[in-house]
Amino acid sequence: MSQTIRSFIAIELPEAVGSLLGKVQQDLRALRLRAGWVRPQNIHLTLKFLGDIKTDDIDKIGPAMKAAAEEFEPFNLTVGGIGFFPGIKRPRVIWVGVGGQIRHLFALQRNLEDRLAAVDFPKEKRSFKGHLTLGRFRDAADPDTIRRVIQEYSDFGKVEFTVQRVVLLQSDLKPSGAVYSQLLQADLRNEY
């Protein structure tokens, strides 16, 4: 009998990027931004949130991930700059942007979305916005602090990393925060 798990497909970040983002979070805490902060080791670039799926569905997800990943060679992304969803007037999420070979990222995400739709996983209604969530606001944030954060962190760090694989992660929600476990990985095509 199949059980249900919460899952998503993502690009995991190298330790150096996680460390940089952890430092940024510390700086933002010092500014008294009150948010629920994502643990640095849990920050990732979500390509497709699947939600609650049956464990039997992993047998359909794996081949779709593999087929999508094999169409792309490894590519480079950068992280840097801060933003807020839905906007700075009433921010709910604070995030770091991604740049670099962004057209490859968007093409990979679309390809993955199409392949998963072909095996009965509905396409996302909202357009893809590649970002790394640092935290979620519990209360209204001070507008002056938000403006200061945007000014000070609009162009921080531009750290580059290479995307080499996509992973299927299981998310277990615990009182202490989410715990992620890798279920599958699909490597991008390596022409070497």
C-alpha positions as CSV (number, residue, x, y, z in Angstrom):
1,M,0.0,0.0,0.0
2,S,1.3,3.4,-1.0
3,Q,1.8,6.1,1.6
4,T,1.7,9.8,1.0
5,I,4.7,12.1,1.2
6,R,5.3,15.8,0.7
7,S,7.8,16.4,-2.1
8,F,9.4,18.8,-4.6
9,I,12.1,18.9,-7.3
10,A,15.0,21.3,-6.8
11,I,18.5,22.2,-7.4
12,E,20.6,21.9,-4.3
13,L,23.2,24.5,-3.5
14,P,26.9,24.0,-2.8
15,E,28.0,24.5,0.8
16,A,29.8,27.8,0.0
17,V,26.5,29.3,-1.3
18,G,24.6,28.1,1.8
19,S,27.3,29.6,4.1
20,L,27.0,33.0,2.3
21,L,23.2,32.9,2.6
22,G,23.6,32.0,6.3
23,K,25.8,35.1,6.8
24,V,23.2,37.3,5.0
25,Q,20.5,35.9,7.3
26,Q,22.6,36.8,10.4
27,D,23.1,40.4,9.1
28,L,19.3,40.7,8.5
29,R,18.6,39.4,12.0
30,A,20.8,42.1,13.3
31,L,18.6,44.6,11.6
32,R,15.7,43.2,13.6
33,L,13.9,41.7,10.6
34,R,11.5,39.3,12.3
35,A,11.0,36.3,10.1
36,G,11.0,32.6,10.3
37,W,14.4,31.9,8.7
38,V,15.1,28.9,6.5
39,R,18.1,26.9,7.8
40,P,21.0,27.6,5.4
41,Q,21.5,23.9,4.7
42,N,17.8,23.7,3.6
43,I,17.9,26.6,1.1
44,H,17.4,25.3,-2.4
45,L,16.2,26.4,-5.8
46,T,12.7,24.8,-6.2
47,L,11.9,23.8,-9.8
48,K,8.6,22.1,-9.2
49,F,6.6,21.7,-6.0
50,L,4.7,18.5,-6.1
51,G,2.9,18.6,-2.8
52,D,1.5,15.4,-1.3
53,I,2.2,12.5,-3.6
54,K,1.9,8.7,-3.3
55,T,5.2,6.9,-2.9
56,D,4.2,4.9,-6.0
57,D,4.3,8.1,-8.0
58,I,8.1,8.2,-7.6
59,D,8.2,5.6,-10.3
60,K,6.7,8.1,-12.8
61,I,8.7,11.1,-11.5
62,G,12.1,9.5,-11.8
63,P,12.0,8.9,-15.6
64,A,10.5,12.4,-16.2
65,M,13.3,14.0,-14.2
66,K,16.0,11.9,-16.0
67,A,14.7,12.7,-19.5
68,A,14.5,16.5,-18.7
69,A,18.0,16.6,-17.1
70,E,19.6,14.7,-20.0
71,E,18.6,17.5,-22.4
72,F,20.9,20.0,-20.7
73,E,24.6,20.3,-20.1
74,P,25.8,21.7,-16.7
75,F,25.4,25.5,-16.5
76,N,26.4,28.3,-14.2
77,L,24.1,30.4,-12.0
78,T,24.9,33.2,-9.6
79,V,23.2,34.2,-6.4
80,G,22.9,37.8,-5.2
81,G,20.4,40.6,-4.6
82,I,17.4,40.6,-2.3
83,G,13.7,40.8,-3.0
84,F,10.4,40.4,-1.4
85,F,7.2,38.6,-2.4
86,P,4.6,39.8,-3.1
87,G,6.3,43.2,-2.9
88,I,7.9,45.7,-0.5
89,K,4.6,47.2,0.8
90,R,3.4,44.0,2.5
91,P,6.3,41.5,2.2
92,R,5.6,37.9,3.2
93,V,8.8,36.2,1.8
94,I,12.3,37.5,1.7
95,W,14.4,35.9,-1.1
96,V,17.8,36.0,-2.9
97,G,17.8,36.2,-6.7
98,V,19.6,34.0,-9.2
99,G,21.3,35.1,-12.3
100,G,24.0,33.8,-14.7
101,Q,22.9,31.4,-17.4
102,I,19.3,32.0,-16.4
103,R,17.8,31.0,-19.8
104,H,19.1,27.5,-19.2
105,L,17.4,27.4,-15.8
106,F,14.1,28.5,-17.2
107,A,14.4,26.0,-20.1
108,L,15.2,23.2,-17.7
109,Q,12.2,24.1,-15.5
110,R,9.8,24.3,-18.5
111,N,11.1,20.9,-19.8
112,L,10.6,19.3,-16.4
113,E,7.1,20.9,-16.0
114,D,6.1,19.5,-19.5
115,R,7.5,16.0,-18.8
116,L,5.7,15.8,-15.4
117,A,2.4,17.0,-17.0
118,A,2.7,14.1,-19.4
119,V,2.6,11.7,-16.5
120,D,-0.3,13.4,-14.7
121,F,1.3,16.1,-12.5
122,P,-0.6,19.4,-13.3
123,K,1.4,22.4,-14.5
124,E,1.8,25.2,-12.1
125,K,-0.6,28.1,-12.8
126,R,1.9,30.8,-11.7
127,S,4.9,31.6,-13.8
128,F,8.3,30.3,-12.5
129,K,10.4,32.8,-10.6
130,G,13.8,31.3,-9.8
131,H,14.7,32.4,-6.2
132,L,16.1,31.2,-2.9
133,T,13.8,31.7,0.0
134,L,15.7,33.1,3.1
135,G,12.6,33.5,5.3
136,R,9.0,34.2,5.8
137,F,7.6,37.1,7.7
138,R,5.3,36.4,10.6
139,D,4.2,40.0,11.1
140,A,4.2,43.2,9.1
141,A,7.8,44.3,8.4
142,D,9.0,47.9,9.0
143,P,9.0,49.7,5.6
144,D,12.1,51.7,6.5
145,T,14.0,48.5,7.3
146,I,12.8,46.9,4.1
147,R,14.1,49.9,2.1
148,R,17.4,49.7,3.9
149,V,17.8,46.0,3.2
150,I,17.1,46.5,-0.5
151,Q,19.7,49.3,-0.7
152,E,22.4,47.4,1.3
153,Y,21.9,44.0,-0.3
154,S,20.8,44.8,-3.9
155,D,24.0,43.6,-5.3
156,F,25.7,41.5,-2.6
157,G,28.1,38.7,-3.3
158,K,27.4,37.4,-6.8
159,V,28.6,33.9,-6.0
160,E,28.7,31.5,-8.9
161,F,27.9,27.8,-8.9
162,T,27.4,25.0,-11.4
163,V,24.1,23.2,-11.8
164,Q,24.9,19.5,-12.4
165,R,21.8,17.7,-11.3
166,V,18.2,18.0,-10.1
167,V,16.9,16.2,-7.1
168,L,13.6,14.9,-5.8
169,L,13.3,15.8,-2.1
170,Q,10.9,14.6,0.5
171,S,9.8,17.3,3.0
172,D,9.0,16.3,6.6
173,L,7.5,19.2,8.5
174,K,8.6,19.1,12.1
175,P,8.1,21.6,15.0
176,S,11.7,22.5,14.6
177,G,11.4,23.1,10.9
178,A,11.4,21.1,7.7
179,V,13.7,18.2,7.3
180,Y,14.6,17.2,3.7
181,S,15.6,13.8,2.4
182,Q,16.8,13.1,-1.1
183,L,14.7,10.4,-2.9
184,L,16.2,10.6,-6.4
185,Q,18.7,12.6,-8.4
186,A,19.0,13.1,-12.2
187,D,22.3,14.3,-13.6
188,L,22.5,16.8,-16.4
189,R,24.2,15.5,-19.6
190,N,27.9,15.5,-19.3
191,E,29.7,15.7,-22.7
192,Y,33.2,15.1,-21.3
